[in-house]
């Protein structure tokens, strides 16, 4: 095996017998469940691998087998170096022992000497932030305290491979930042990381992406667009009542009543060449919003939010950012047009959300008669679209650059010959 390969998995399978065998519609009896089936891959030293997929796809089973928590039914695993795993909350802790005692127990189980653990003990406890409770039995710890201590032990002792299963989903916001910083440090130290997460933003900076489905690897790639493709397909399944064609998904808003004062008629996304489906990152994006205003007492206008498919806010915009737009207070049909510059979006999927507000505008400040902006309606998931690279563009996706935006800022070079 190549000396740079630290994990090699060959035809790995895990089968569980069912207590109550399932009966298919055709009458066939299924007495077992394949949690993993013929999974094979290699991971190189210093590589960060992000694994995702729907519930029941085999992600956690795979990590438990790699960690030695459970044995495979078939297949072969070759691993080099010491392996740290943070899987189920409390796994590897003795509930009756104190936090202090569990630090030493965990370290010795993983092959570290008492002297090695003592040299790191104060740093482990300080990083975990649970100094006040270190001599209390861990059975009294919250899930967040379990995670803090487990993560601190595993990342302060010198392991070669780290297996992390949804570590950012437990614990408070502050420790979440601490975990991210520590993971970044492990990457710089060229440690090998395998991270399982449903939150795609947590694994967006990985070197390799693995998509699992029904116990098998559906796709393995070094391009982040594997994540947006997965999000898009999962999201589209719940986009009921919509039309989905050629990277654009929209709703028919013909006479869609937002409120007594507002009827939304149309939401349309197109590019500067009139294209309405196959969107390219190097062209302008034009959003048209048409509605009927039923009243004339106050102005009604939309606020635009763009999110990724994990519901993370990417950007917001509203008409008052531009001085060009003059607001009318009359009843009638309105068509708002918002233009996004070329080279703004990354090559991935996005969704458009709208909030409708009525208020009086004075000196570009938002006020109403009650000195508050009044929201009269909101629509999430109005439209989803996928931005793609133009075939003539430089293929920056080969660089595997993370992020929801990839903006075409102006770059200039000054050079003086020496």
Secondary structure, 3 states (H helix, E strand, C coil): CCCCEEEEEEEEEEEEEEEEEEECCCCCEEEEEEEEEEEEEEEECCCEEEEEECCCCCHHHHHHHHHCCCCCCEEEEEECCCEEEECCCCCCCCCCCEHHHHHHHHHHHCCCCHHHHHHHHHHHHHHHCCHHHCCCEHHHCCHHHHHHHHHHHHHHCCCCEEEEECHHHCCCHHHHHHHHHHHHHHHHCCCEEEEECCCHHHHCCCCEEEEEECCEEEEEECCCHHHHHHHHHHHHHCCCCCEEECCEEECCCCCEEEECCEEEEEEEEEECCCCCCCEECCCCEEEEEEEEECCCCCEEEEEEEEECCCCCEEEEEEHHHCCCCCCCCCCEEEEEEEEECCCCECCCEEEEEEEEEEEEEECCEEECCCCCCEEEEEEEEEEEEEEECCCCCCCHHHHCCCCCECCCCCCCCCCCCC
